[in-house]
């Protein structure tokens, strides 16, 4: 499938689909735990940048990596300084500052592997955050001035991750807020 065919297909259908190397992949729905954590992260980041010229988007916003052709819907995307849209799709941005993926059993390998490789090629991307649904753990990749990526990890609700691109801190207490209210172990999707 071509890029143009993908954009027309994805915009015309009900579900969301990501696109890489000429292939379309349907995106499945998430679990209550995954959804709650995504919402918590979006709210926390929204509060963090409330007085800055940054926008926080949930998973309905498509992101394109021009250098590789990837189109995807990250769980949470932050754009600072004004969004730049794809020339062929007003529903797609090409300049995320921060991308957050909330890991699930079904997506973890791609979020750590192929998608991570694609995302880190975006010149605008300063931080890539992976949030576990199977424990209170956040991994934070930050682009250094020399272009290398630095990994830091935080565990437990008392921990936090510094987000220099947003001039603030993401608390794991905020990320995992109210997850204890969910019944059962539904985070294995």
Residue pairs with C-beta under 8 A, 6 or more apart in sequence:
1 9
1 19
1 22
1 23
1 24
2 22
3 19
3 69
3 71
3 88
4 88
6 17
6 19
6 24
6 71
7 71
7 88
7 89
7 92
9 17
9 24
10 16
10 17
10 19
10 24
10 62
10 71
11 89
11 91
15 26
15 27
16 26
16 27
16 59
16 60
16 62
16 73
17 24
17 25
17 26
17 27
18 24
18 25
18 27
18 70
18 71
18 72
18 73
19 25
19 69
19 70
19 71
19 72
20 68
20 69
20 70
20 71
20 72
20 114
20 118
21 69
27 73
28 106
28 189
30 38
30 102
30 104
30 189
31 104
31 133
31 186
31 187
31 188
31 189
32 182
32 186
33 133
33 179
33 182
33 186
33 187
34 102
34 104
34 133
34 187
34 189
36 178
36 179
36 182
37 102
37 131
37 133
37 175
37 176
37 179
38 58
38 59
38 75
38 76
38 102
39 58
40 174
40 175
40 176
40 177
40 178
41 75
41 76
41 100
41 102
41 129
41 131
41 170
41 174
41 175
42 56
42 58
42 76
43 174
44 170
44 171
44 174
44 175
45 56
45 76
45 78
45 98
45 100
45 166
45 170
46 56
48 163
48 166
48 168
48 169
48 170
49 56
49 78
49 80
49 166
49 168
52 80
52 166
52 167
53 80
53 81
53 82
54 78
54 79
54 80
54 81
54 97
54 166
55 78
55 79
55 80
55 83
56 76
56 77
56 78
57 76
57 77
57 78
57 79
57 93
58 75
58 76
59 73
59 74
59 75
59 76
60 73
61 73
61 74
61 77
61 91
61 93
62 71
62 72
62 73
62 89
62 91
62 92
62 93
63 71
63 72
63 73
63 74
63 77
63 92
63 93
63 94
63 96
63 99
63 119
64 70
64 71
64 86
64 89
64 92
64 93
64 94
65 71
65 72
65 94
65 118
65 119
65 121
65 122
66 94
67 121
67 122
68 118
68 121
70 115
70 118
70 119
71 92
72 115
72 118
74 96
74 99
74 100
74 101
74 119
75 100
75 101
75 102
75 131
76 98
76 99
76 100
76 102
77 93
77 96
77 98
77 99
77 100
78 96
78 97
78 98
78 99
78 100
78 165
78 166
79 93
79 95
79 96
79 97
80 97
80 165
80 166
81 97
83 93
83 95
84 93
84 94
84 95
84 124
85 92
85 93
85 94
86 92
86 93
86 94
94 122
94 124
95 122
95 124
96 119
96 122
96 124
96 125
97 124
97 125
97 126
97 127
97 165
97 166
98 125
98 126
98 127
98 128
98 129
98 163
98 165
98 166
99 119
99 125
99 127
99 128
99 129
100 128
100 129
100 130
100 131
101 107
101 111
101 115
101 128
101 129
101 130
101 131
102 131
102 133
103 111
103 112
103 130
103 131
103 132
103 133
103 134
104 133
104 187
104 188
104 189
105 134
105 188
105 189
106 189
111 130
112 130
116 128
116 141
119 125
119 128
120 128
120 141
120 143
120 149
125 143
126 142
126 143
126 164
126 165
127 140
127 141
127 142
127 143
127 163
127 164
127 165
127 166
128 140
128 141
128 149
129 138
129 139
129 140
129 141
129 161
129 163
129 170
130 138
130 139
130 140
130 141
131 137
131 138
131 175
132 138
133 187
134 187
134 188
135 155
136 155
136 156
136 157
136 159
136 172
136 175
136 176
137 153
137 154
137 155
138 153
138 154
138 159
138 161
138 170
138 172
138 175
139 151
139 152
139 153
140 151
140 152
140 153
140 154
140 161
140 162
140 163
141 149
141 150
141 151
142 149
142 150
142 152
142 164
142 165
143 149
144 150
152 161
152 162
154 160
154 161
154 172
155 172
156 172
157 172
157 173
157 176
158 172
158 173
159 172
160 169
160 170
160 171
160 172
161 169
161 170
161 172
162 168
162 169
163 169
163 170
